[in-house]
Amino acid sequence: MKQSCIIYGGAGFIGSHIAEDLLLKNMKVTVFDKLNASKRNVAHILEKIDFIEGDFNNEIDINKSLRNKDYVVHLVSSTLPASSNLNPYYDVESNLISSLHLFERCVHNSVKKVIFISSGGTVYGNPTKLPIKEDHPTEPLNSYGIIKLTIEKYLSLYKNLKGQDYKILRFANPFGERQNPLLSQGLIAHLLYKIKHKQTIEIWGDGKIVRDYFYIKDGAKAIYRAFQDNSDNSIYNISSGTGYSINQILDKFRRVLKLKFRVKYLPSRKFDVKANVLDNRLAAKQLKWTPETEFNEGLKNTWRYILDNQ
């Protein structure tokens, strides 16, 4: 009998790639997303999955969706790092409290394991050392990171109090096909969209901010590995392990993709961490997961998708 998995937020950029990979692993996949959610990202696999429209904040919807599910992937977030500080109350109500309802229902439905996709880009804050290991101090600079970290802590509590098994995957900065270029999250897709439409690229600060970018099709493969992981490790960084500044990314656009564009530099933002590069050696050792796609190749794939679909 196939093992079953439900992906909350599964119709989005990251979730659609996870669904694809889990189908390849011969799992029974259910995608849960909001009412009237676009099915565009999962249109090519819609006949192979179960799709549930519901309210993540509704316990009845969540309880029904969890019946006969072995594994849960929690991807839901109603805020973005750049805007979360504007309304931290909403961040708590829509993301933290609903997550606690989910974990309670997981215990009730005897879910084997919860995989929480956390934010390696925000939970650590300004690093004291690069690359950042999983035991690095966590001092997030925005509400988004604080809520992600708090959800992590509650997962640990639920395991200690109620035996709910879990793994936390702290994603760095994924990029690739199907990323929404109109959101402030997802630098590469956002900038490529602007270039395609001959718009001026606007950069906050001097372009020297460094981030760790990994190709999403690689990152999606970490979820099944986490399902199978029975070690005592609960947190893994999922990343490329290599940092690029925004200016270096722009140079990649010019040299690898042969693009021409205008750039305008704006004042820097207080909540932007200067550098974030994650150490992924624990995932390599324990999950046997490593990024497989070379950055330039992932960049070409993303540009082709933007040209054809955006």
C-alpha positions in Angstrom: 0.0 0.0 0.0 1.3 3.5 -0.9 2.4 5.8 1.8 0.3 9.0 1.8 1.3 12.6 2.2 -0.5 15.9 2.4 1.2 19.2 1.4 -0.3 22.3 3.0 0.3 25.2 0.6 1.1 22.6 -2.1 -0.2 24.6 -5.1 2.5 27.1 -4.7 6.0 27.3 -6.2 7.8 25.1 -3.6 4.9 22.8 -3.0 4.3 22.0 -6.6 7.9 20.8 -7.0 7.6 18.7 -3.8 4.4 17.1 -5.1 6.2 16.2 -8.3 9.1 14.6 -6.5 6.9 12.6 -4.1 4.9 11.2 -7.0 8.2 10.0 -8.4 8.8 8.3 -5.1 5.4 6.4 -5.6 3.6 8.2 -2.8 0.0 9.1 -2.7 0.0 12.9 -2.7 -2.7 15.3 -1.5 -2.4 19.0 -2.0 -4.2 21.3 0.3 -4.6 25.0 -0.6 -6.9 27.9 -0.1 -10.3 28.3 -1.6 -10.2 29.2 -5.3 -6.4 28.7 -5.3 -4.8 28.7 -8.7 -4.0 25.2 -9.9 -1.6 26.5 -12.6 1.5 25.1 -10.8 0.1 21.6 -10.5 -1.9 21.5 -13.7 0.5 19.0 -15.2 0.1 16.5 -12.3 -3.5 17.3 -11.3 -4.8 13.9 -12.5 -2.2 12.2 -10.3 -2.9 14.0 -7.0 -5.8 14.7 -4.7 -6.5 18.4 -4.5 -8.4 19.9 -1.5 -9.5 23.5 -1.3 -10.0 24.6 2.3 -9.2 27.1 5.0 -5.9 26.5 6.9 -7.3 28.4 9.8 -10.4 26.1 10.1 -9.8 23.1 12.4 -12.7 21.1 10.8 -11.1 21.5 7.3 -7.7 20.5 8.6 -9.0 17.5 10.6 -10.9 16.1 7.5 -7.8 16.6 5.3 -5.6 14.6 7.7 -7.5 11.4 7.7 -5.4 8.4 6.6 -2.3 10.6 6.0 1.1 9.2 7.0 3.1 12.4 6.4 2.5 16.1 6.5 4.5 18.9 4.8 3.7 22.4 6.2 4.5 25.2 3.8 1.7 27.6 4.6 2.7 31.2 5.2 0.4 34.3 4.8 3.2 36.8 5.1 6.5 37.7 3.5 9.8 38.8 5.2 9.6 42.2 3.7 6.1 43.0 4.9 5.7 40.9 8.1 6.8 43.7 10.4 3.9 45.9 9.2 1.4 43.7 11.1 2.9 41.2 13.5 -0.5 40.6 15.1 -1.7 39.2 11.8 1.4 37.1 11.4 0.8 35.5 14.8 -2.9 34.9 14.2 -2.7 33.5 10.7 0.6 31.6 10.9 1.4 30.6 14.4 -2.0 29.8 15.9 -3.1 27.9 12.7 0.1 25.9 12.9 -0.7 24.9 16.5 -4.1 23.7 15.4 -2.5 21.7 12.7 0.0 20.0 15.1 -2.9 19.2 17.5 -4.8 17.5 14.7 -1.7 15.6 13.5 -1.5 14.1 17.0 -5.2 13.2 16.9 -4.9 11.6 13.5 -1.7 9.7 14.3 0.4 11.3 11.6 3.9 9.6 11.5 5.9 12.8 10.8 5.5 16.5 10.1 8.0 18.2 7.8 8.1 22.0 8.4 9.7 24.1 5.8 11.3 26.9 7.8 13.4 29.9 6.7 17.1 29.6 6.8 17.3 33.1 5.4 15.6 34.8 8.4 15.7 32.6 11.5 19.4 33.1 12.1 19.6 36.9 11.8 23.0 38.5 11.3 25.5 35.7 11.3 28.5 35.6 13.6 30.2 33.1 11.3 29.8 31.9 7.7 28.6 29.4 6.6 25.9 29.2 9.2 25.4 25.8 10.9 22.2 24.6 12.4 23.4 25.3 16.0 24.1 29.0 15.2 22.3 31.5 17.5 18.9 32.5 16.2 18.1 36.2 16.3 15.6 37.0 13.5 15.2 40.6 12.5 11.6 40.4 11.3 8.3 39.0 12.4 8.4 36.4 9.6 11.6 34.8 11.0 10.3 35.1 14.6 7.1 33.2 13.7 9.1 30.5 11.7 11.4 30.0 14.7 8.5 29.9 17.2 6.7 27.2 15.1 10.0 25.2 15.2 10.0 25.5 19.0 6.4 24.3 19.2 7.1 21.3 17.1 9.8 20.4 19.6 7.3 20.8 22.4 4.7 18.6 20.7 7.2 15.9 20.3 8.2 16.1 24.0 4.6 16.3 25.3 2.7 14.2 22.7 5.2 12.2 20.8 4.6 13.9 17.4 7.7 13.2 15.3 8.9 16.0 13.0 11.8 17.3 10.9 12.6 21.0 10.2 14.1 21.9 6.8 15.5 25.4 6.9 15.5 26.5 3.2 17.9 29.1 2.0 16.7 30.9 -1.2 15.1 28.6 -3.7 14.7 29.6 -7.3 13.5 28.0 -10.5 10.5 27.3 -12.6 7.0 28.4 -11.4 8.3 31.0 -8.9 6.0 34.0 -8.8 8.0 37.0 -10.1 5.5 39.5 -8.8 6.2 38.8 -5.2 9.0 40.6 -3.3 10.3 37.1 -2.2 12.3 35.4 -4.9 14.9 37.8 -6.2 16.1 35.9 -9.3 12.6 35.4 -10.8 11.6 38.9 -9.8 14.5 40.5 -11.6 14.3 38.3 -14.6 10.6 39.3 -15.0 11.6 42.9 -14.9 14.3 42.4 -17.5 11.9 40.5 -19.9 9.5 43.4 -19.7 12.2 46.0 -20.1 11.7 47.5 -16.7 14.5 49.1 -14.6 15.8 46.8 -11.9 15.6 48.4 -8.4 18.1 47.2 -5.8 17.8 48.0 -2.1 21.2 49.1 -0.9 24.5 48.8 -2.8 24.0 45.3 -4.2 26.6 43.7 -1.9 24.1 41.7 0.2 25.0 38.0 -0.1 22.5 35.2 -0.2 22.6 31.4 -0.7 20.5 30.3 -3.8 19.6 26.7 -4.6 17.6 25.2 -7.5 14.1 24.2 -6.3 14.1 20.8 -8.0 17.1 19.9 -5.9 15.5 21.2 -2.7 12.3 19.3 -3.3 14.2 16.0 -3.1 15.1 16.7 0.6 11.5 16.2 1.8 11.4 12.4 1.0 14.8 12.0 2.6 13.4 13.7 5.7 10.5 11.3 5.8 12.9 8.4 5.9 15.3 10.0 8.5 15.1 8.3 11.9 18.1 10.1 13.4 18.1 12.3 16.5 18.7 15.3 14.3 15.6 17.5 14.0 16.9 20.5 11.9 18.6 20.6 8.6 19.9 23.5 6.4 18.9 23.0 2.8 21.1 25.2 0.6 23.7 25.4 -2.0 26.4 26.3 0.5 27.6 29.1 -1.8 26.9 32.8 -1.5 26.3 35.3 -4.3 25.9 39.1 -3.9 23.1 40.8 -5.8 25.7 42.4 -8.0 27.2 39.0 -8.8 23.7 37.8 -9.7 23.4 40.7 -12.1 26.7 39.9 -13.6 25.5 36.3 -14.1 22.5 37.7 -16.0 24.9 39.6 -18.3 27.5 36.9 -18.8 25.5 33.6 -18.7 22.1 34.8 -20.1 23.6 37.6 -22.3 21.0 40.1 -21.0 21.1 43.9 -21.0 19.2 46.0 -18.4 19.1 49.2 -16.3 19.8 49.2 -12.6 18.7 51.7 -10.0 20.1 51.5 -6.4 17.8 52.6 -3.6 18.5 53.2 0.1 19.2 50.0 2.1 16.5 48.5 4.5 17.1 47.9 8.2 15.8 44.3 8.2 18.1 43.1 5.4 20.8 40.7 6.8 24.1 41.6 5.1 25.1 38.0 4.4 23.4 34.6 4.7 25.1 31.4 3.5 24.0 28.1 5.1 26.2 25.1 5.9 24.5 22.1 4.4 27.0 19.4 5.5 24.6 17.9 8.1 22.0 17.3 5.4 24.7 15.8 3.2 25.8 13.4 5.9 22.5 12.4 7.5 19.9 12.8 4.7 22.4 12.0 1.9 21.1 15.2 0.2 23.2 17.5 -1.8 22.4 20.1 -4.4 22.8 18.6 -7.9 22.2 21.4 -10.3 24.9 23.9 -11.1 23.8 27.5 -10.6 24.2 28.6 -14.2 22.1 25.7 -15.4 19.3 26.5 -12.9 19.5 30.1 -14.0 19.1 29.1 -17.7 16.1 26.9 -16.8 14.5 29.8 -14.9 15.0 32.3 -17.7 13.4 29.9 -20.2 10.4 29.5 -18.0 10.0 33.3 -17.5 10.3 33.8 -21.3 7.6 31.2 -22.0 5.2 31.8 -19.2 5.5 35.3 -17.7 
